[in-house]
Amino acid sequence: MENGIREQEKQLKERLKERLSLVRGLDEEVMGQTEKRWDSIAKPLKSLGLLEKNVTKIAGISGSVKPQIGKRALIAMCADNGVVEEGVTQTGAEVTAIVAQNMAHGSTTVTVMAEAAGVDVFPVDIGMVTEGICLSGVPEEKEEIKPRTLLLRKVGRGTKNFAKEPAMGKEEALRAILVGMELAGRLKSQGYEILATGEMGIGNTTTSSAVASVLLDEPVEKMTGKGAGLSDAGLQRKISVIQHALEQLKPDRECPLDVLSKVGGYDIAGLTGVFLGGAVYRIPVLVDGFISSVAALLAVRLLPEAKDFMVASHISKEPAGGLVLSALDLSPMLCCEMCLGEGTGAVAGLSALDMGFTVYHSMATFDDIQVEQYQPL
């Protein structure tokens, strides 16, 4: 049995390695032309800051000086976490399934915001404890996937309680990563031009804090917040549970897969795959809040070039939100003190990005208004 699992793990690693070998860098020539277009627009040089930089990055991803983000999707990974057994959350695991179903019905915060921003929402059951088909491999169906349908990509029915044992096996972590990559590629093939990331999973600020603490070599108390409304006493318990788990499991900071499998979650693993898929399939991916940024950090540790295909939407109110973005060397477009999750910050960031694209494509140039172009001094 153990030999069979190891063989499957080896095959999945080879599959991941093969796909990552396809990644190529940004189109520097196109980015240079895009910057020239920005500088020709009748406004002070570089005055739109990150809006200009992110439009230019997306041009480099698409290979076009006329980039578009007309068709956009949110991938929301939904999963349960065994560590909830330790009383580190205010609500139980049953809430994960309720919110995931509501995403499919269009009655959550992110679906309301997404409708306003023209974003199609794809909730994904990658590891909820509720009934659903568990995957023995990576799905390869070719049929079109449709928004507001709860996609069954379940790797397992929730992770194990990492206070007692590793959250998942490395084989499961790899399968979850490949699920995220597959979805990114599928949506790209269906004409989507940008992806936003989101998640739903009771207990996932606990898993994210644990992963971030290890990867950034920072104290647990510095990386851990109250999540969805914990009391001061609840926060201390959460910190204690994470510290104990890290002491017992000793995840290897130099091996992202080891960290993910020991103290991560299926939602984080799936989002890691989405970010890697952005690099493989050349589609920009918006980083949402704390959980999403931890997945982005894992992706970059697995493939440094993945950062070139990421755009940071906002800075989470969670204590470690800014620290993780700094580690990624990504600057957020928005600071709204949001910590809701689901992809709400990424969707809000898309609205800001829309304004940058509108200026880039529509605004008059200095030549158009017969004014001498600004020059750097």
ABEGO torsion letter per residue (X at the ends): XAAAAAAAAAAAAAAAAAAAAABBBBBAAAAAAAAAAAAABBBBBGAAEAAAAAAAAAAAAAGBABBBAABBBBBBBBBBBAAAAAGABABBAAAAAAAAAAAAAGABAAAAAAAAAGBBBBBBBAABABBEBBBABBBABABBBBBGBBBBABABBEBBBAAABBABBAAAAAAAAAAAAAAAAAAAAAGBABBBBBBBBBGAAAAAAAAAAAAAGBBAAAABBAEBGBBAAAAAAAAAAAAAAAAAAGBBAABAAAAAAAABBAAAAAAAAAAAAAAAAGBBBBBBBAAAAAAAAAAAAABAAAAAABBBABBBABAAAAAAAAAAGBBBABBAGBAAEGGAAAAAAAAAAAAAAAAAAABBBAAAAGBBBBBBX
